[in-house]
Amino acid sequence: MNSFLKIVSLVCIASLFSKSEIYCQAKYNTSDSLFIKNLLVHAVNYTKQAKYDSAIDYANRALSLSKAVGFKYGVGYAYDHLAEVELLNGKMNLVRQYDSVVMPLALQLKDTVLMISTFNRAGVYKMEQGKNKEAEQNFLAAINMGLDLQESSKTAEVYSNLGSLYLAMGNKDKASDWFFKSLRLYEKNSNQSGQGETYSNISSVYYLMGKVDDAIEYQKKSIAIRERINDLQGLAITNVNIGQLFILKKLYPEALSHLQQSVKFAERINNPKLMASAYSGMAAYCSRTKDFPAALNWQRKAIELFEQGNNVQMLSRLYVAAGNLANITEDSLTALDYYNKALQLAQGLHNLENISNVYDKLHSFYLAHKDYEKAYDNYRRYINYRDSISNVSTLSKIEEIKTKYETEKKDNEIAQLNTEQRIRQLKIENQKAIIAVNEQEARQKEKEIQLLSQAKELQGLKIKQQGEQLEKQMLLSKNNAQELQLAEQDKQLKEKQLQGQKQFRNLLIAGIAVILLLSWFLFNRFQLKKKLEQQKLLLEMRNDISRNLHDDIGASLSNINILNELTKRNVTNPEKANVYLSKAGDDIQRISESLSDIVWNINPQYDDLDNLFVRMKRYAADMLDGKNIGADLSFPNENEKMTMPMDQRRDFYLIFKEAVNNLVKYSKASKATIEVRLTDHTIHLLVEDNGKGFNANNAKTGNGLMNMKQRAEKWNAEIMVHSAPETGTSVSLNMKIHS
């Protein structure tokens, strides 16, 4: 959640005073306006230091003086600052009270700075009330007042608030997009406080995606910046966030250290909102370390503070945690009360993840209390909401947004380096121009130096000639002795050459031995790398099987157990018992098909497409015959040998299976055509019927169609669904086969 540290910027203050003379009234003078300016500057500085009492005192003094002398701009900005401070404290009622004064003044004075601040705070207020659409409208209203063009820290703040809003709504794509936009502007404006806040927000996105290690790295970046600028409020937020991440990693000493730091900072600045977050973090720690009474006590303290601030976003999650703790301590009534409160808030917020989580907890609660009918009902609702949430495409989009941000940042750095290089080049050219001014004088001096040098050379040549005569005589006397020495040196040189040849031969042999040893080492490394890659692929395959067994088969087995118990309880009511047995039979059939698909998918002998086509024919024939639907099946010849990787083969088969299943269940067709073709390493699938069809423009996309499209997008494949009432339906897929 955005920590909203941008209070009244010095740019806003400057705007106030630049316009003050225009709106001056007779009751105040320049001395009054300067004194009010000084009071507001002190209020801003104390807010940055998290000394809120002092900030409020200076803002109130500025407000009183502004009212006394009739300085409307002073009144507007004093109320604006008071609203920002109370926003930091989480006292939303006071924020609304102050903004009810600021907005009319902003409209009267036509001050867009005040209007933007008010719209921004209104968005935060609506967001914490769970009124997400109204919050979005207020944030966009602030942006549409020219905030985009300013590219200021205030722009970055509103972008960050939009990111927090979309994160609360479960839209991680939009959230990460706005967070990275905010980060770029904070960096451009050298706003370290904003950068620290945005790193923490981006961490929240990765946490919700299950990327805990990435989330921890972004929290560490946030802590480093906030420690550097002594941002106590930011440190309280970031320490509680990273503490909870360390809990997930089961690094409890590190978690406790950060959470205790969070409590210390929050209580030091006496901020109720931050204290509630810190207490909630301590509750999570005590729960993981099995100290449940202490955990429930911390959680109740956090809930009390959040209820005072009416922060429904946080309460929707804390009620679930408190319900779990009450359930563990065998306080069933309190647990059920917390769960129902959480469900009511989550539904009001339209947060699918929170709703799914509450239904899952209610299913476990009723199952433990042997109320199987309610357990079954909540389990079905949990499955429906769980299946409507997809994180696969979201993660890839977030990574794409992150890559764009990093690329843009590098491009800016390159552009800056090119500019600096051009500046250096211009300086050199400037120096050359200065030198050129005195070039003529330098040439004259150079000529004089050349004449003097030539005279000196002539004298040197005469002396040299005399010396050469003497040297000739000396050389003649030495020549005989040198001839003897040369003969001796020639003999020694031949001996050294023989010795050098021996050394070269030895070095060559040693070099060959080293090369052979290095080649053996590199070959072993290559084999080890291949082995590790194979182990990694095997581990990924095992994890995938484990997830399928847990999510689908495990859940179905739990459901069969519930249905079995409900059947036993309704032995005296055969009709109801038969309904439960029929549902259990459907689940058993689905488990059998899932196990068959898993075994078939991991068997390497089925990588050959011929085996895939055999399985597809068998499945289509069984399904269509069961509904008396005439089938026209067309598959490639057996001599067209091709293979497909396991993951791609599974997704292709599941798309085909979903298309056939939809045809059988919904089309009411009398005839169906299924065609598979291979062209240029591309596989083409067509599933077509003459059934009742549907209006593709008005139809709501269900989980089946959505899953088919997501599996196709994973392999950059093209999938098209065409249908209209009474004209049948066709599903076509074009997928490039990966090697």
C-alpha positions in Angstrom: 0.0 0.0 0.0 1.3 3.4 -0.9 2.8 5.2 2.2 1.9 8.6 0.7 5.0 10.4 1.8 4.7 13.3 -0.7 3.1 15.9 1.5 3.1 19.6 0.3 6.1 19.9 -2.0 8.3 23.0 -2.2 7.0 23.4 -5.7 3.5 23.7 -4.3 4.7 26.3 -1.8 6.5 28.2 -4.5 3.2 28.2 -6.5 1.4 29.6 -3.5 3.7 32.6 -3.2 4.1 33.3 -6.9 0.3 33.9 -7.0 -0.1 35.5 -3.6 0.3 39.1 -4.9 -2.5 38.6 -7.4 -5.0 37.6 -4.8 -3.8 39.8 -2.0 -6.4 41.5 0.0 -6.1 44.7 1.9 -5.9 42.9 5.3 -2.5 41.2 4.7 0.9 42.4 3.5 4.1 40.9 2.2 5.4 40.4 5.7 2.4 38.3 6.6 2.7 36.1 3.5 6.4 35.5 4.1 5.8 34.5 7.7 3.0 32.1 6.6 5.4 30.7 4.0 8.0 30.1 6.6 5.5 28.3 8.9 4.4 26.0 6.0 8.0 25.2 5.1 8.6 24.1 8.7 5.5 22.0 8.6 6.7 20.2 5.5 10.2 19.6 7.0 8.7 18.1 10.2 6.5 15.8 8.2 9.4 14.5 6.3 11.0 13.7 9.7 7.8 11.9 10.8 7.4 14.5 13.6 3.7 14.8 13.0 2.7 16.7 16.1 5.1 19.5 15.3 4.0 19.5 11.6 0.4 19.8 12.7 1.3 22.6 15.1 3.0 24.7 12.4 0.2 24.1 9.9 -2.4 25.2 12.4 -0.4 28.4 13.1 -0.2 29.1 9.4 -4.0 28.4 9.2 -4.9 30.8 12.0 -2.8 33.6 10.7 -4.1 33.1 7.1 -7.7 33.3 8.4 -6.9 36.4 10.5 -5.4 38.3 7.6 -7.7 36.9 4.9 -5.0 35.1 2.9 -7.0 32.5 1.0 -4.0 30.7 -0.5 -2.5 30.3 3.0 -5.8 28.8 4.2 -6.0 26.4 1.3 -2.4 25.1 1.6 -2.6 24.9 5.4 -5.7 22.7 5.2 -4.0 20.7 2.4 -1.0 20.0 4.6 -3.2 19.0 7.6 -5.1 16.5 5.3 -1.8 15.0 4.1 -0.5 14.5 7.7 -3.7 12.9 8.9 -3.6 10.6 5.8 -0.3 9.4 7.0 -1.8 8.7 10.4 -4.7 6.8 8.8 -7.3 9.2 10.3 -9.5 9.3 7.2 -12.4 11.2 8.9 -10.2 14.2 9.5 -8.9 13.9 5.9 -12.4 14.2 4.6 -13.2 17.1 6.9 -10.2 19.1 5.7 -10.7 18.2 2.0 -14.3 19.5 2.3 -12.7 23.0 2.8 -9.8 22.6 0.4 -11.7 21.7 -2.8 -14.1 24.7 -2.7 -11.1 27.0 -2.2 -9.2 25.3 -5.0 -12.1 25.8 -7.4 -12.5 29.5 -6.3 -8.8 30.2 -6.7 -8.5 27.9 -9.8 -5.5 26.3 -8.2 -4.8 23.0 -10.0 -2.1 22.0 -7.4 -4.7 21.9 -4.7 -7.3 20.2 -6.9 -4.8 17.4 -7.8 -3.9 16.9 -4.1 -7.6 16.7 -3.2 -8.5 14.2 -6.0 -5.5 12.1 -5.0 -6.5 11.9 -1.3 -10.1 11.2 -2.3 -8.9 8.3 -4.4 -7.0 6.9 -1.3 -10.0 7.3 0.9 -12.3 5.5 -1.6 -9.7 2.8 -2.1 -9.6 2.1 1.7 -13.4 2.0 1.7 -13.4 -0.6 -1.0 -15.0 1.7 -3.5 -12.5 0.9 -6.2 -14.3 2.3 -9.2 -14.7 5.7 -7.5 -11.1 5.6 -6.3 -9.9 5.0 -9.9 -12.0 7.9 -11.2 -10.4 10.3 -8.6 -6.9 9.2 -9.5 -7.5 9.6 -13.2 -9.1 13.0 -12.6 -5.9 14.1 -10.9 -3.8 12.8 -13.9 -6.1 14.5 -16.4 -5.4 17.9 -14.9 -2.0 18.0 -16.6 -0.2 15.9 -14.1 1.1 13.6 -16.9 2.9 16.5 -18.6 4.6 17.6 -15.3 6.4 14.3 -14.8 7.0 15.4 -11.2 7.2 13.5 -7.9 3.5 14.3 -7.4 2.8 12.5 -10.8 4.8 9.6 -9.6 2.8 9.5 -6.3 -0.5 9.3 -8.1 0.9 6.6 -10.5 1.9 4.6 -7.4 -1.5 5.0 -5.8 -3.1 3.6 -9.0 -0.7 0.7 -8.8 -1.8 0.0 -5.2 -5.5 0.2 -6.3 -5.1 -2.3 -9.1 -3.1 -4.6 -6.8 -5.9 -4.5 -4.3 -8.3 -5.4 -7.1 -6.2 -8.4 -8.0 -5.0 -6.9 -11.4 -1.3 -7.5 -11.1 -0.6 -6.6 -14.8 -1.9 -3.0 -14.4 -0.4 -2.7 -10.9 3.2 -3.5 -12.0 2.8 -1.2 -15.1 1.9 1.8 -12.9 4.5 1.0 -10.3 7.3 0.9 -12.9 6.0 4.2 -14.4 6.1 5.7 -10.9 9.7 4.4 -10.3 10.9 6.0 -13.6 9.6 9.4 -12.5 11.0 9.2 -9.0 14.4 8.4 -10.4 14.1 11.2 -12.9 13.3 13.6 -10.0 16.0 12.1 -7.8 13.4 11.4 -5.2 14.9 8.7 -3.0 11.9 8.5 -0.6 9.6 7.7 -3.5 12.0 5.2 -5.0 12.1 3.3 -1.6 8.3 3.3 -1.5 8.0 2.0 -5.0 10.5 -0.8 -4.6 8.4 -2.0 -1.6 5.2 -1.8 -3.8 6.9 -3.9 -6.6 7.9 -6.4 -4.0 4.2 -6.9 -3.1 3.4 -7.8 -6.7 6.1 -10.5 -6.8 5.0 -11.8 -3.4 1.4 -12.3 -4.7 2.9 -14.1 -7.7 4.7 -16.5 -5.4 8.1 -15.1 -6.3 9.3 -14.7 -2.7 13.0 -14.4 -3.5 12.4 -11.5 -6.0 10.1 -9.9 -3.4 12.8 -10.0 -0.7 15.4 -8.4 -3.1 13.1 -5.4 -3.8 12.4 -5.0 -0.1 16.2 -5.0 0.6 16.5 -2.2 -2.1 13.8 -0.3 -0.3 15.4 -0.6 3.1 18.9 0.5 1.8 17.4 3.7 0.4 15.2 4.5 3.4 18.1 3.9 5.9 20.2 6.3 3.8 17.7 9.1 4.1 16.5 8.1 7.7 12.9 7.6 6.5 11.4 6.2 9.8 7.9 5.7 8.4 9.2 3.9 5.3 11.4 1.7 7.5 8.4 0.7 9.6 6.5 -0.4 6.4 9.4 -2.1 4.7 10.6 -4.0 7.8 7.2 -5.5 8.4 7.0 -6.5 4.8 10.4 -8.2 4.6 9.7 -9.8 8.0 6.7 -11.6 6.6 8.6 -12.7 3.6 11.3 -14.2 5.8 8.5 -16.1 7.7 7.5 -17.7 4.3 11.1 -18.7 3.9 11.1 -20.2 7.5 14.0 -17.9 8.4 12.5 -17.0 11.7 15.4 -15.2 13.5 15.7 -12.8 10.5 11.9 -12.4 10.5 11.7 -11.5 14.2 14.6 -9.0 13.9 12.8 -7.1 11.1 9.4 -7.2 12.8 10.7 -5.9 16.1 12.4 -3.1 14.1 9.0 -2.3 12.5 7.2 -2.1 15.9 10.0 0.1 17.2 9.8 2.6 14.3 5.9 2.6 14.2 5.6 3.3 18.0 8.4 5.8 17.9 6.5 8.0 15.4 3.2 7.1 17.0 1.5 6.3 13.7 -1.7 4.1 14.3 -1.8 2.8 10.8 1.8 1.6 10.9 1.5 0.3 14.4 -1.4 -1.9 13.2 0.7 -3.3 10.3 3.6 -4.0 12.6 1.3 -5.8 15.2 -0.2 -7.9 12.4 3.3 -8.9 11.3 4.2 -10.0 14.9 0.9 -12.0 14.9 2.0 -13.8 11.8 5.4 -14.6 13.4 3.9 -15.9 16.6 1.5 -18.1 14.6 4.3 -19.7 12.6 6.3 -20.3 15.8 3.2 -22.0 17.4 2.6 -19.3 20.1 -1.1 -19.0 19.2 -2.4 -17.1 22.3 0.3 -14.4 21.7 -0.5 -14.4 18.0 -4.2 -13.8 18.6 -3.4 -11.0 21.1 -1.2 -9.2 18.5 -3.9 -9.7 15.8 -6.6 -8.3 18.0 -4.5 -5.2 18.7 -3.9 -4.7 14.9 -7.6 -5.2 14.1 -8.7 -2.7 16.7 -6.4 0.0 15.1 -7.5 -0.8 11.5 -11.2 -0.7 12.6 -10.6 2.8 14.0 -9.2 3.8 10.6 -11.9 1.8 8.8 -9.3 0.2 6.5 -11.4 -2.5 4.9 -8.6 -3.7 2.6 -6.4 -4.7 5.5 -9.3 -5.9 7.6 -10.5 -8.3 4.9 -7.2 -10.2 5.2 -6.7 -9.8 9.0 -10.2 -11.2 9.8 -9.2 -14.4 8.0 -5.9 -14.7 10.0 -7.7 -14.0 13.3 -10.3 -16.6 12.4 -7.5 -19.2 11.9 -6.0 -18.3 15.3 -9.3 -18.5 17.0 -10.0 -21.9 15.4 -6.7 -23.2 16.5 -7.4 -22.1 20.1 -10.8 -23.9 19.8 -12.9 -20.7 20.0 -15.2 -21.8 17.2 -17.8 -19.0 17.6 -15.1 -16.3 17.3 -13.5 -18.1 14.4 -16.7 -18.3 12.4 -17.5 -14.6 13.2 -14.1 -13.5 11.9 -14.5 -15.7 8.7 -17.9 -14.2 7.9 -16.7 -10.6 8.5 -13.8 -11.4 6.1 -16.1 -12.8 3.4 -18.4 -9.8 3.6 -15.6 -7.4 3.1 -13.9 -9.4 0.4 -17.2 -9.6 -1.6 -17.7 -5.9 -1.2 -14.2 -5.3 -2.5 -14.7 -7.8 -5.4 -11.3 -9.3 -4.5 -11.4 -12.8 -6.1 -8.3 -14.0 -4.3 -9.6 -13.0 -0.8 -13.0 -14.5 -1.5 -11.5 -17.8 -2.7 -9.3 -17.9 0.4 -12.2 -17.4 2.8 -14.3 -20.2 1.2 -11.2 -22.5 1.5 -10.9 -21.7 5.3 -14.7 -22.2 5.8 -14.5 -25.5 4.0 -11.7 -26.7 6.3 -13.6 -25.3 9.3 -16.8 -27.2 8.6 -15.0 -30.3 7.6 -13.2 -30.4 11.0 -16.5 -29.9 12.7 -18.1 -32.8 10.7 -20.7 -30.5 9.1 -20.2 -32.1 5.7 -23.0 -30.4 3.8 -21.6 -26.9 4.5 -18.1 -28.2 3.9 -19.1 -29.5 0.5 -20.9 -26.2 -0.4 -18.0 -24.0 0.6 -15.5 -26.3 -1.2 -17.5 -26.0 -4.5 -17.5 -22.2 -4.1 -13.7 -22.2 -3.4 -13.0 -24.3 -6.5 -15.2 -21.9 -8.7 -13.3 -18.8 -7.5 -9.9 -20.6 -7.6 -10.3 -21.7 -11.2 -11.2 -18.1 -12.2 -7.8 -16.8 -11.1 -4.9 -17.3 -13.4 -1.3 -16.2 -12.7 0.6 -17.7 -15.6 0.1 -14.9 -18.1 0.3 -12.2 -15.4 3.8 -13.2 -14.4 5.1 -13.1 -18.0 3.5 -9.6 -18.5 5.1 -8.3 -15.3 8.5 -9.6 -16.4 7.9 -7.8 -19.8 7.1 -4.5 -18.0 10.2 -4.9 -15.9 12.3 -5.6 -19.0 11.0 -2.5 -20.7 11.8 -0.4 -17.6 15.4 -1.7 -17.4 15.8 -1.2 -21.2 14.6 2.4 -21.1 16.8 3.1 -18.1 19.9 1.8 -20.0 18.9 3.8 -23.1 18.8 6.9 -20.9 22.2 6.2 -19.4 23.7 5.7 -23.0 22.1 9.0 -24.1 23.6 10.7 -21.1 27.1 9.3 -21.9 26.8 10.4 -25.5 25.9 13.9 -24.4 28.9 14.0 -22.0 31.2 12.8 -24.9 29.9 15.6 -27.1 30.6 18.2 -24.4 34.2 17.0 -24.1 34.6 17.1 -27.9 33.2 20.7 -28.0 35.7 21.7 -25.2 38.6 20.3 -27.3 37.4 22.2 -30.4 37.1 25.4 -28.3 40.7 24.9 -27.1 41.8 24.4 -30.7 40.1 27.6 -31.7 41.9 29.5 -28.9 45.2 28.1 -30.1 44.5 29.0 -33.7 44.3 32.7 -32.7 48.1 32.7 -31.8 49.0 30.2 -34.6 50.7 32.9 -36.8 52.9 34.2 -34.0 53.8 30.6 -33.1 54.9 29.9 -36.7 57.3 32.9 -36.7 58.9 31.7 -33.5 59.2 28.2 -34.9 61.1 29.6 -38.0 63.6 31.4 -35.7 64.1 28.2 -33.7 64.7 26.2 -36.9 67.4 28.7 -38.1 69.2 28.4 -34.7 68.9 24.7 -34.8 70.4 24.5 -38.3 73.4 26.6 -37.2 73.9 24.3 -34.3 73.7 21.3 -36.5 76.5 22.6 -38.8 78.8 23.0 -35.8 78.0 19.5 -34.7 78.8 18.1 -38.1 82.3 19.5 -38.1 83.0 18.2 -34.6 81.5 14.8 -35.7 83.9 14.6 -38.8 86.9 15.1 -36.6 85.7 12.4 -34.2 85.1 10.0 -37.0 88.7 10.2 -38.1 89.9 9.2 -34.7 87.3 6.4 -34.4 88.5 4.9 -37.7 92.0 4.5 -36.3 90.7 3.0 -33.1 88.4 0.6 -35.1 91.3 -0.7 -37.2 93.2 -1.6 -34.0 90.2 -3.4 -32.5 89.1 -5.2 -35.6 91.6 -8.2 -35.2 90.6 -8.7 -31.6 86.9 -8.6 -32.5 87.3 -11.3 -35.2 88.6 -13.7 -32.6 85.8 -12.9 -30.2 83.2 -13.5 -33.0 84.5 -17.0 -33.7 84.1 -17.8 -30.0 80.6 -16.3 -29.8 79.5 -18.3 -32.9 80.4 -21.5 -31.2 78.5 -20.5 -28.0 75.5 -19.5 -30.1 75.2 -23.0 -31.8 75.4 -24.6 -28.4 72.5 -22.4 -27.1 70.4 -23.2 -30.2 70.7 -26.9 -29.5 69.7 -26.3 -25.9 66.7 -24.1 -27.0 65.5 -26.8 -29.3 65.5 -29.3 -26.5 63.6 -26.9 -24.2 61.0 -26.2 -27.0 60.4 -29.9 -27.5 59.9 -30.4 -23.7 57.5 -27.4 -23.6 55.6 -28.7 -26.6 55.1 -32.1 -24.9 54.0 -30.5 -21.7 51.6 -28.2 -23.6 50.0 -31.1 -25.3 49.6 -32.9 -22.0 47.9 -29.7 -20.5 45.6 -29.4 -23.4 44.5 -33.1 -23.1 44.0 -32.6 -19.4 41.9 -29.5 -19.9 39.9 -31.2 -22.6 39.1 -34.1 -20.3 38.1 -31.6 -17.6 35.9 -29.6 -19.9 34.3 -32.8 -21.2 33.5 -33.9 -17.6 32.1 -30.4 -16.9 29.9 -30.7 -20.0 28.6 -34.1 -18.9 27.9 -32.7 -15.4 26.1 -29.7 -16.8 23.9 -32.0 -19.0 23.2 -34.2 -16.0 22.2 -31.2 -13.9 19.9 -30.0 -16.7 18.3 -33.4 -16.9 17.8 -33.4 -13.1 16.3 -29.9 -13.3 13.9 -31.1 -16.0 13.0 -34.2 -14.0 12.4 -32.0 -10.9 10.2 -29.6 -12.9 8.2 -32.6 -14.2 7.9 -34.1 -10.7 6.7 -30.7 -9.4 4.2 -30.5 -12.2 2.9 -34.0 -11.5 2.7 -33.1 -7.8 0.7 -29.9 -8.4 -1.7 -31.8 -10.7 -2.1 -34.5 -8.0 -2.6 -32.0 -5.3 -4.8 -29.4 -7.0 -7.1 -31.7 -9.0 -6.9 -35.3 -7.8 -6.3 -34.4 -4.2 -9.1 -31.9 -4.1 -11.4 -34.5 -5.9 -10.5 -37.2 -3.3 -11.4 -34.8 -0.5 -14.7 -34.1 -2.3 -15.4 -37.8 -2.7 -14.8 -38.3 1.0 -17.4 -35.6 1.8 -19.9 -37.0 -0.7 -19.4 -40.5 0.8 -20.1 -39.2 4.3 -23.2 -37.3 3.0 -24.4 -40.5 1.4 -24.1 -42.4 4.7 -26.1 -39.8 6.4 -28.9 -40.0 3.8 -29.3 -43.8 3.6 -33.0 -43.3 4.6 -33.4 -40.9 1.7 -32.5 -43.0 -1.4 -33.1 -40.1 -3.9 -30.7 -37.7 -2.2 -28.2 -40.5 -1.6 -28.2 -41.4 -5.3 -27.5 -37.8 -6.2 -24.4 -37.8 -3.9 -23.3 -41.2 -5.3 -23.7 -39.9 -8.9 -21.5 -36.8 -8.1 -18.9 -39.1 -6.4 -18.9 -41.3 -9.5 -18.3 -38.3 -11.7 -15.3 -37.3 -9.6 -13.9 -40.9 -9.7 -14.2 -40.9 -13.5 -12.4 -37.5 -13.6 -9.6 -38.8 -11.4 -9.2 -41.9 -13.6 -8.9 -39.7 -16.7 -6.5 -37.3 -15.0 -4.2 -40.2 -13.9 -4.3 -41.7 -17.4 -3.4 -38.3 -18.9 -0.5 -37.8 -16.4 1.0 -41.3 -17.1 0.6 -40.9 -20.9 2.2 -37.4 -20.9 5.4 -38.4 -19.0 6.0 -41.6 -21.0 8.8 -40.8 -23.6 7.5 -43.4 -26.0 4.5 -41.2 -26.7 6.6 -38.2 -27.9 6.0 -39.6 -31.4 3.0 -37.8 -32.9 1.5 -41.1 -34.3 0.9 -42.2 -30.7 -0.7 -38.8 -29.9 -3.1 -39.1 -32.9 -4.1 -42.6 -31.8 -5.0 -41.3 -28.4 -6.9 -38.4 -29.9 -8.9 -40.7 -32.2 -9.8 -43.0 -29.4 -10.9 -40.1 -27.1 -13.0 -38.4 -29.9 -14.6 -41.7 -30.9 -15.6 -42.6 -27.4 -17.0 -39.2 -26.6 -18.9 -38.7 -29.9 -20.3 -42.3 -29.9 -21.6 -41.8 -26.4 -23.8 -38.9 -27.7 -24.7 -40.6 -31.0 -22.9 -37.8 -32.9 -21.7 -38.8 -36.4 -17.9 -38.2 -36.7 -15.7 -37.4 -39.7 -12.1 -37.9 -38.4 -9.1 -36.9 -40.5 -5.5 -37.4 -39.2 -2.1 -37.4 -40.9 -0.7 -40.6 -42.5 1.4 -42.8 -40.2 4.5 -42.3 -42.4 4.7 -38.6 -41.5 7.1 -39.1 -38.6 7.4 -36.1 -36.2 7.9 -35.6 -32.4 6.7 -33.0 -30.0 8.1 -32.0 -26.6 6.2 -33.3 -23.6 4.9 -29.9 -22.3 3.7 -28.8 -25.8 2.2 -32.2 -26.5 0.2 -32.0 -23.2 -1.1 -28.5 -23.9 -2.0 -29.4 -27.5 -3.9 -32.5 -26.3 -5.7 -30.6 -23.5 -6.9 -27.9 -26.0 -8.2 -30.7 -28.3 -9.8 -32.5 -25.3 -11.5 -29.3 -24.1 -12.8 -28.5 -27.6 -14.3 -32.0 -28.0 -15.7 -32.0 -24.5 -17.4 -28.6 -25.1 -18.8 -30.0 -28.4 -20.3 -33.1 -26.7 -21.7 -31.2 -23.6 -23.2 -28.1 -25.2 -23.6 -28.3 -29.0 -26.5 -30.8 -29.4 -25.0 -31.6 -32.8 -25.7 -34.5 -35.0 -22.5 -34.4 -36.9 -18.9 -33.3 -36.1 -15.7 -32.9 -38.1 -12.3 -33.3 -36.5 -9.2 -32.7 -38.7 -5.5 -32.6 -37.9 -2.9 -31.6 -40.5 0.9 -31.2 -40.5 2.6 -28.5 -42.7 6.1 -27.2 -42.4 6.6 -28.1 -38.7 3.2 -26.6 -37.9 0.2 -28.7 -36.6 -3.3 -27.6 -37.5 -6.4 -28.6 -35.6 -10.1 -28.1 -36.6 -13.0 -29.2 -34.4 -16.3 -28.3 -36.0 -20.0 -29.2 -35.5 -23.5 -28.5 -36.9 -25.0 -27.8 -33.5 -27.0 -25.0 -32.0 -24.0 -22.6 -31.7 -24.0 -19.5 -29.7 -23.5 -15.7 -30.0 -19.7 -15.3 -29.7 -19.9 -11.5 -29.3 -22.2 -11.6 -26.3 -21.1 -14.9 -24.7 -19.2 -14.7 -21.4 -15.8 -16.4 -21.6 -15.8 -19.5 -19.3 -12.9 -21.3 -17.7 -12.7 -23.8 -20.6 -12.3 -21.2 -23.4 -10.0 -19.1 -21.3 -7.8 -22.2 -20.5 -7.6 -23.0 -24.2 -6.5 -19.5 -25.1 -3.9 -19.4 -22.3 -2.4 -22.7 -23.4 -2.2 -21.5 -27.0 -0.6 -18.1 -26.0 2.0 -20.0 -24.0 3.3 -21.5 -27.4 2.6 -18.3 -29.5 -0.1 -20.4 -31.3 -3.2 -18.9 -33.0 -6.6 -20.2 -31.8 -9.9 -19.0 -33.2 -13.5 -19.8 -32.1 -16.3 -19.0 -34.6 -19.9 -19.5 -33.8 -23.4 -18.1 -34.3 -26.9 -19.3 -33.2 -28.1 -22.3 -35.2 -25.0 -22.3 -37.4 -22.7 -24.6 -35.4 -19.3 -23.9 -33.9 -15.7 -24.3 -35.1 -12.5 -24.2 -33.1 -9.3 -23.9 -35.1 -5.7 -24.0 -33.9 -2.3 -23.4 -35.6 0.7 -24.3 -33.5 4.4 -24.3 -34.5 6.0 -27.5 -33.3 9.0 -26.8 -31.1 12.1 -28.9 -31.4 
